[in-house]
Amino acid sequence: MNKLWLLALTLGACMAEAPGDGTPDDSTDPGDTGDPGGGDPMDMPGAGSGTTGASAYGNPADTSKPWRIVPVAYEVQSTGYWCGPTATKMALSARMTPPSQQALANQLGTTTNGTDWVGQITNVLNNNLRAKWFVTREMPNDPPTPAQRDQLWRDVVRSIDNGFPFVANIVAPPSNHPPGYPNSTIYHYFTVNGYNPQTRQVYISDSANFSGMKQYWLSFDQLATLIPPKGYTAPAPCARDAVVGLIAQKYDAIGGCNSVIGPPITEERATPDGVGRYSVFERGSIYWTPALGAHEVHGKIRDAWAASGWEAGPLGYPISDEYAVGDGRRSDFQRGYIHWHATTGETTIGT
């Protein structure tokens, strides 16, 4: 048995059968990501289609597959005590090309005793993503209170819906083990990157690879009993610092975090044609071009614009914010408009 595994077992730190002689190895195993379509849907034109601005993730339109999974680049941890760095790396991989396990171990201050506190992971996630996307949510009560359980489920749903896997710090005694764990109390970090609302399960990417269990479904009830008295990296109420430039000016002008489009879920990105920039929010988007300025699009009008091909479609870029007209609401575009009718809930496209 590997010496590093034995050391971790003795210390009760995160444990895994490290490859070879324990020399750090950042080889990537894609594993079973559960990715229904491949790639990052946030990289599509006018990314984040749907009413919430996040439904490109998972399978929300396929009622036979109600779960939502954010794909990650799965890795086995390279040492018996790098569960924190590896869980962090997998969470980051959904949003960027992440640093190596070694680099993240250095950023976290991870030692042979492991990573001390989940708050260190929160800070490293935010530093690498260049905005305060996460906060630390501690669950000191064991068992958790009903309010803590409810908050955890809300955080699971919001984090995954917005395309952010998160990291949980767990304590797993022999009487409460995830699948494949050895017969000992395990202090560990793993990545949560999916959920199923019908079965109340969460999807786990587990760098320990105990008994070959790399990625698996776990009941939410068990997750809620594994985290106390530790914590997890929860989605921040609103990562306002992720919105920059002239898009930020528009965002603030319409109410910022409390506006109709809600908190951001992406940093600013370039449109595929290279002309404009956009940011996606929980309930809408803001698009900017040098000639047209910045304008918000949300709700059913945004859904109709998405269905028509976004800015690459016949309507082009937005030239107005949504405004009241007749029996509903309207947004104007370079080559037409979309009208939402309050009486029917339908939209019509005009030129």
VOGU-3710 file (C-alpha; in Angstrom, 3 decimals, decimal comma):
1> mnklwllalt> 0,000/0,000/0,000  1,285/3,475/-0,852  3,071/5,257/2,015  1,226/8,509/1,351  -2,109/6,734/1,633  -1,021/5,305/4,995  0,096/8,733/6,184  -3,245/10,248/5,254  -5,065/7,391/6,967  -3,091/7,993/10,161
11> lgacmaeapg> -3,718/11,730/10,123  -7,359/11,468/9,094  -6,668/13,899/6,275  -8,076/13,562/2,748  -7,029/10,193/1,438  -6,457/8,666/-1,949  -4,307/6,025/-3,498  -1,721/8,302/-5,060  -0,306/7,202/-8,418  3,142/5,612/-8,479
21> dgtpddstdp> 5,322/6,595/-5,564  3,329/9,692/-4,695  5,139/12,007/-7,085  2,678/14,753/-8,093  0,985/13,886/-11,377  -1,529/16,218/-13,007  -2,709/13,769/-15,633  -6,340/14,343/-16,515  -8,962/11,637/-16,695  -12,102/12,983/-18,360
31> gdtgdpgggd> -14,159/10,454/-16,418  -17,908/10,374/-16,879  -18,772/14,041/-16,911  -22,412/13,523/-17,733  -22,077/16,348/-20,248  -25,145/16,053/-22,461  -23,800/18,182/-25,282  -20,080/18,657/-24,836  -18,181/21,896/-24,384  -19,015/24,949/-22,331
41> pmdmpgagsg> -22,457/26,275/-23,263  -21,435/29,690/-21,983  -19,107/29,946/-24,996  -22,007/29,860/-27,463  -23,191/33,046/-29,220  -25,403/35,012/-26,866  -24,563/32,482/-24,201  -26,864/31,384/-21,440  -30,069/30,802/-23,369  -33,390/30,541/-21,588
51> ttgasaygnp> -35,515/32,499/-19,177  -33,097/32,239/-16,257  -30,003/32,980/-18,281  -28,508/29,651/-17,241  -30,576/26,904/-18,755  -27,926/25,959/-21,288  -26,535/23,813/-18,477  -27,928/20,349/-17,908  -31,054/19,084/-19,626  -33,866/21,453/-18,604
61> adtskpwriv> -35,702/21,046/-21,912  -35,596/17,241/-21,784  -38,174/16,087/-19,254  -36,850/12,526/-19,490  -33,530/13,811/-18,116  -34,345/16,322/-15,394  -30,885/16,473/-13,882  -28,390/19,262/-14,411  -24,671/18,532/-14,525  -21,919/21,090/-15,101
71> pvayevqstg> -19,071/19,245/-16,869  -15,685/19,301/-15,137  -12,251/17,929/-16,073  -12,041/15,037/-13,640  -8,708/14,254/-11,954  -7,485/11,822/-9,335  -5,552/13,660/-6,633  -1,808/13,218/-7,007  -1,025/12,782/-3,306  -2,898/11,477/-0,301
81> ywcgptatkm> -3,438/15,013/0,993  -4,276/17,008/-2,129  -8,050/16,517/-2,084  -8,488/20,264/-1,456  -6,352/21,381/-4,420  -7,850/18,752/-6,727  -11,467/19,522/-5,785  -10,651/23,194/-6,367  -9,103/22,407/-9,738  -12,150/20,471/-10,890
91> alsarmtpps> -14,479/23,285/-9,813  -12,355/25,817/-11,692  -12,203/23,637/-14,805  -15,853/24,396/-15,569  -15,010/28,069/-16,012  -11,356/28,286/-17,088  -8,168/26,351/-17,757  -7,146/25,836/-14,121  -3,692/25,856/-12,535  -2,035/22,530/-11,721
101> qqalanqlgt> -2,694/20,632/-8,516  0,774/21,665/-7,317  0,106/25,346/-8,034  -3,246/25,209/-6,260  -1,699/23,384/-3,303  0,762/26,270/-3,055  -2,021/28,857/-3,276  -4,051/27,044/-0,620  -1,153/26,474/1,729  -1,902/22,750/1,700
111> ttngtdwvgq> 0,520/20,598/3,715  0,820/16,867/4,404  -1,953/17,489/6,946  -4,250/18,603/4,150  -6,059/21,922/3,624  -7,085/23,419/6,946  -10,314/25,252/6,153  -12,815/25,468/3,316  -12,538/29,271/3,458  -9,066/28,947/1,938
121> itnvlnnnlr> -10,679/27,268/-1,058  -13,276/30,050/-1,333  -10,501/32,625/-1,574  -8,521/30,643/-4,155  -11,610/30,073/-6,320  -12,396/33,789/-6,273  -8,791/34,832/-6,923  -8,500/32,549/-9,950  -11,922/33,544/-11,319  -11,098/37,219/-10,658
131> akwfvtremp> -14,361/38,032/-8,901  -16,079/37,220/-5,630  -18,280/34,442/-7,013  -18,215/32,380/-3,792  -18,669/32,850/-0,062  -17,877/30,367/2,693  -20,946/28,722/4,202  -20,197/26,860/7,430  -22,502/24,230/8,927  -21,443/23,940/12,584
141> ndpptpaqrd> -24,549/22,066/13,730  -24,400/18,281/13,556  -27,033/17,302/12,600  -27,769/20,457/10,599  -30,810/22,545/11,378  -33,748/22,522/8,923  -32,771/26,068/7,939  -29,202/24,965/7,156  -30,464/22,049/5,060  -32,823/24,314/3,138
151> qlwrdvvrsi> -30,011/26,799/2,534  -27,727/24,015/1,293  -30,306/22,843/-1,259  -30,883/26,415/-2,467  -27,126/26,835/-2,836  -26,809/23,556/-4,754  -29,531/24,547/-7,222  -28,375/28,123/-7,730  -24,700/27,248/-8,039  -25,250/24,496/-10,613
161> dngfpfvani> -27,932/26,407/-12,537  -25,457/29,267/-12,896  -22,657/26,986/-14,092  -20,513/26,954/-10,939  -19,491/23,610/-9,415  -18,620/24,063/-5,747  -16,393/22,403/-3,156  -17,664/20,719/0,012  -15,574/19,820/3,066  -16,903/16,598/4,583
171> vappsnhppg> -16,399/14,315/7,573  -17,388/10,726/6,743  -17,356/8,217/9,636  -17,682/4,494/8,798  -21,394/4,683/9,563  -21,951/7,399/6,946  -19,721/6,712/3,954  -20,171/7,737/0,328  -19,810/4,742/-2,005  -16,480/2,891/-1,959
181> ypnstiyhyf> -14,906/4,630/1,047  -12,512/2,611/3,255  -13,488/1,632/6,800  -12,223/4,727/8,585  -13,316/8,273/9,351  -12,443/10,309/6,268  -11,833/14,067/6,341  -12,136/15,123/2,750  -13,003/17,675/0,057  -14,956/16,856/-3,080
191> tvngynpqtr> -16,608/18,746/-5,930  -20,390/19,006/-6,325  -21,213/19,564/-9,990  -24,786/18,454/-10,520  -28,206/17,788/-9,021  -31,448/15,991/-9,800  -34,519/17,817/-8,478  -36,801/14,809/-8,909  -34,691/12,377/-6,892  -33,087/15,013/-4,608
201> qvyisdsanf> -29,612/13,768/-5,430  -26,328/15,578/-6,039  -23,587/14,621/-8,492  -20,128/14,270/-6,957  -16,712/14,376/-8,606  -14,445/12,733/-6,014  -10,678/12,940/-6,496  -10,025/10,180/-3,935  -11,190/7,529/-6,423  -11,988/5,123/-3,589
211> sgmkqywlsf> -12,796/1,700/-5,068  -12,811/3,315/-8,509  -15,684/5,657/-7,573  -14,697/8,786/-9,443  -18,087/10,371/-10,083  -21,373/9,268/-8,585  -24,827/10,299/-7,414  -25,313/10,879/-3,690  -28,553/11,634/-1,904  -28,935/15,225/-0,794
221> dqlatlippk> -29,867/14,000/2,676  -26,503/12,249/2,973  -24,612/15,299/1,689  -26,332/17,378/4,372  -25,082/14,966/7,059  -21,537/14,745/5,673  -20,714/18,465/5,651  -21,245/19,304/9,380  -19,321/20,545/11,265  -17,352/21,806/8,245
231> gytapapcar> -18,655/23,887/5,347  -18,726/24,529/1,614  -18,130/27,216/-1,006  -21,571/28,706/-1,594  -22,567/31,050/-4,423  -22,247/34,696/-3,432  -25,478/36,715/-3,382  -24,177/38,899/-6,220  -20,658/39,004/-7,704  -20,938/42,673/-8,659
241> davvgliaqk> -17,178/42,915/-9,247  -17,528/40,517/-12,203  -19,350/43,230/-14,191  -17,023/45,829/-15,687  -16,755/48,740/-18,085  -19,701/50,185/-19,981  -21,743/47,041/-19,336  -21,294/47,758/-15,611  -22,531/51,314/-16,131  -25,693/50,008/-17,783
251> ydaiggcnsv> -26,107/47,355/-15,092  -25,918/49,922/-12,313  -28,273/52,263/-14,179  -31,029/49,632/-14,302  -30,622/48,645/-10,653  -27,545/46,406/-10,500  -27,884/43,313/-8,340  -31,517/44,184/-7,565  -32,465/44,789/-11,195  -34,822/42,757/-13,353
261> igppiteera> -31,881/40,732/-14,753  -30,483/39,785/-11,329  -26,904/38,837/-10,355  -24,216/38,065/-12,961  -23,314/34,497/-13,897  -20,445/35,198/-16,327  -17,626/37,639/-16,631  -17,697/39,960/-19,663  -17,085/38,044/-22,895  -16,563/38,833/-26,577
271> tpdgvgrysv> -19,309/38,012/-29,071  -18,313/35,491/-31,760  -18,277/38,147/-34,502  -15,728/40,176/-32,552  -17,897/43,305/-32,728  -19,495/43,362/-29,300  -19,213/42,312/-25,687  -21,776/40,739/-23,374  -22,363/39,620/-19,802  -24,949/37,036/-18,757
281> fergsiywtp> -27,087/37,419/-15,643  -29,515/35,097/-13,871  -32,506/36,548/-15,702  -31,075/38,266/-18,751  -28,093/39,676/-20,613  -26,461/42,994/-21,427  -24,910/43,458/-24,879  -22,599/46,288/-25,903  -21,102/47,437/-29,196  -19,089/50,606/-29,882
291> algahevhgk> -21,752/51,916/-32,270  -24,900/50,939/-30,376  -23,905/51,178/-26,711  -25,124/48,797/-23,984  -28,661/47,399/-23,763  -30,349/44,750/-21,621  -32,508/41,904/-22,947  -34,483/39,580/-20,680  -37,473/37,310/-20,224  -39,610/36,042/-23,090
301> irdawaasgw> -38,194/38,631/-25,455  -34,704/37,318/-24,793  -35,916/33,752/-25,314  -37,362/34,730/-28,701  -34,162/36,535/-29,659  -32,153/33,454/-28,691  -34,409/31,251/-30,812  -33,845/33,565/-33,778  -30,064/33,235/-33,521  -29,014/35,946/-31,061
311> eagplgypis> -26,944/38,787/-32,538  -25,935/36,530/-35,458  -29,594/36,124/-36,471  -31,752/38,358/-38,684  -32,476/40,882/-35,911  -28,859/41,702/-35,059  -27,870/43,453/-31,850  -30,302/45,171/-29,445  -30,610/48,951/-29,806  -32,962/49,544/-26,843
321> deyavgdgrr> -33,741/48,210/-23,412  -37,110/46,535/-22,936  -39,942/49,066/-22,650  -43,736/49,166/-22,228  -45,855/49,334/-25,361  -49,551/48,697/-25,992  -50,576/45,414/-24,396  -47,107/44,343/-23,359  -43,375/44,919/-23,686  -40,963/45,452/-26,575
331> sdfqrgyihw> -37,248/45,490/-27,374  -35,824/46,978/-30,557  -32,954/45,490/-32,556  -30,868/46,618/-35,512  -33,220/45,060/-38,055  -36,499/44,671/-36,236  -38,212/44,278/-32,898  -39,709/41,664/-30,570  -43,087/42,367/-28,934  -44,289/40,376/-25,923
341> hattgettig> -48,091/40,347/-25,489  -49,258/40,336/-21,857  -52,713/38,973/-22,734  -51,409/35,827/-24,441  -47,835/35,512/-23,137  -46,705/35,110/-26,756  -44,046/37,050/-28,656  -44,076/38,367/-32,205  -41,099/39,462/-34,301  -41,476/42,463/-36,589
351> t> -39,288/44,392/-38,993
//
